[in-house]
């Protein structure tokens, strides 16, 4: 998806600064707002920028932070150590990410983002990546978006209505401690 001047202005407003290295709007929220941008592996000044997909929508970034506070990353990382199929899926997502980014510009590193392929250390990256590539691309990304959609009540505004639900993915959202991560106005 190309980037218009209106998109750049919207992303600048979302971020509170001018966006850097934006190549495309990789995901647009159901309400039309840019949600994820694809960034160049090197910024205009030559600075390496390994984050291929960057989450911009403030509703999604806030919810990713709330999920992190609720220890979703710890839960996902523990499962990676226990579930061989999940670990293989995450490794494949890591390799795909690197190949896609390297096709744009090879940074000479095997760092992808979000802790891949061994752990989960940033849900912002996982959510951005999953939204940009779709719900069938990698399991942990699909789960992170489902959790954001349900806990943040973002389905239909920031997350597609047809994104898999926590129930469909076998996730009990009540297992997480959201006592320090409540959604404002709830």
Secondary structure by P-SEA (a helix, b strand, c coil): ccccaaaaaaaaaaaccccccccccccccccccccbbbbccccccccccccccccccaaaaaaaaaaaaaaaaaaaaaaaaccaaaaaaaaaaaaaaaaaaaaaccccccccccccccccccaaaaaaaaaaacccccaaaaaaaaaaaacccccccccccccccccccccccccccccccccccc
